[in-house]
Amino acid sequence: MASDMFTFDEQMGELIGRYCIARLRQQPIELDFGGVTGPFEQELVDLLGATGNDPEVVMERFTRVIAPRVLSADSERFLAFIPGAPTKAALLFDMVVSASSLHGASWLESAGAVAAENEVLRLLGRFAGLPETCGGTFVGGGSMGNLSALAVARDTGRRRHGAHQVAIACSSESHSSIASALHLLDVEAVVVPSQDHRLTGAALAHVLASRQSAVPVVGVVATAGTTNIGVIDDLQGIGEVAKAHNLWFHVDGAYGLAGLLSDRLRPQFSGIYLADSFIVDPHKWLFAPFDSCALVYAEPALARAVHTQHASYLDAIHTNAVEWNPSDYAIHLSRRPKGLPIWFSLAVHGTTRYGEAVDAACDIATAAARLIEKAPHLRLLREPELSIVVFERIGWSDDDYEQWSHDLVRRQVAFVTPTTFEGKTCARLAFLNPRTTTTIVREILESMA
Ligand SMILES: Cc1ncc(COP(=O)(O)O)c(C=O)c1O
């Protein structure tokens, strides 16, 4: 009977519960997926058909075939790209969000969930020094946060500058999602040359003064923690130039802006208070599960003017001025309240411990830099500003880096991928998980001897 699907099955509940608890208890967290795939997809083809299967059979296939072929981004040995390292509190509460089928499109349907998410957004806004009236929403990731914010930058810029075709300034170090967003929005990207990998107010002012094109620059994107090396742009200088030229100032802090919670790092973000919008991804350095990006506007009404969706059946959610509809602030309507796992974890642990966890990643990055400096076969390419270390193995070719990377993950030592820095292939360690130890770093560095 179809209705059986909606009756709680105690055995299935226990099966899933046992798995989740075992995974949550796992310490250390296994990396999994050593890159050896083989023809495993064949083992999945018989499951989906007109009739169902015993949950034990399906779960066995998940644990044997699927899970080992997914790298654990929360492993202390995952040091590639930007890892994730959710707190157990955030993970557990994510299960509550799932079990309760919580949604968060509108105030009418989910005022409680939205109010809790807004508490987190306000907290982040306060750390940034934005007006108390700031606000926004949580979206699925930094790419969607940037796209949503830049849509507001474009439309506000069109109005302010009286032009349909507009341009937005960014730097060559901006995340790839910025170029992608500008392309989708049909906005010209004006790439301002960075100085020592940092976008500065002076360089922006120079580009604006020397620009010949009739297409007005209406906004600028700064990065608070570049993805490749963790550099924080000159937020104060860029913000001041933006204000002087009536530009929208967006700060992409998907990775680095978590540093606002650290007493030690906070001064490095001075100038963030000038932002018209910023993003920070809790699924990165704010220790929440995928997928979650906090998008905050200094003047939320400007975002509402762009993102509010209109339809007769939606009139019911727009009935009064005090309601707060997340759908008014980004490109989404139905949504999971992606801010609730971090809300719970912050409420349980407090911001001080978050700041300490952020500092722990910086400490391990500094310790790694010192170990690299001492190793005769390695060369540190830049002192880490946040928690990313780039370094070179003297004498290695691109192929050597590639083979080393494959070998490390195959042996489950670490997941580390090469990058390029100043035209050279090199190694990159992105620290985020406070449980990553110098012992792990030593193992990685010794594997390059
Ligand atoms: C600075 C920056 N912006 C944007 C993004 C994109 O975020 P997401 O992968 O959540 O879409 C990243 C991802 O690493 C990032 O580092």
The ligand as a MOL file (V3000), in Angstrom:
LIG
                    3D

  0  0  0     0  0            999 V3000
M  V30 BEGIN CTAB
M  V30 COUNTS 16 16 0 0 0
M  V30 BEGIN ATOM
M  V30 1 C 36.2030 32.9070 -1.8540 0
M  V30 2 C 35.1810 31.9160 -2.3400 0
M  V30 3 N 34.0500 32.3630 -2.9080 0
M  V30 4 C 33.1160 31.5260 -3.3670 0
M  V30 5 C 33.2630 30.1670 -3.2490 0
M  V30 6 C 32.1960 29.2520 -3.7900 0
M  V30 7 O 31.5290 28.6400 -2.7250 0
M  V30 8 P 30.6250 27.3380 -2.9580 0
M  V30 9 O 31.5800 26.2440 -3.3160 0
M  V30 10 O 29.9670 27.1560 -1.6330 0
M  V30 11 O 29.6610 27.6550 -4.0510 0
M  V30 12 C 34.4300 29.6480 -2.6760 0
M  V30 13 C 34.6480 28.2010 -2.5800 0
M  V30 14 O 35.6790 27.7250 -2.2190 0
M  V30 15 C 35.4090 30.5430 -2.1900 0
M  V30 16 O 36.5460 30.1180 -1.6310 0
M  V30 END ATOM
M  V30 BEGIN BOND
M  V30 1 1 1 2
M  V30 2 1 2 3
M  V30 3 2 2 15
M  V30 4 2 3 4
M  V30 5 1 4 5
M  V30 6 1 5 6
M  V30 7 2 5 12
M  V30 8 1 6 7
M  V30 9 1 7 8
M  V30 10 2 8 9
M  V30 11 1 8 10
M  V30 12 1 8 11
M  V30 13 1 12 13
M  V30 14 1 12 15
M  V30 15 2 13 14
M  V30 16 1 15 16
M  V30 END BOND
M  V30 END CTAB
M  END
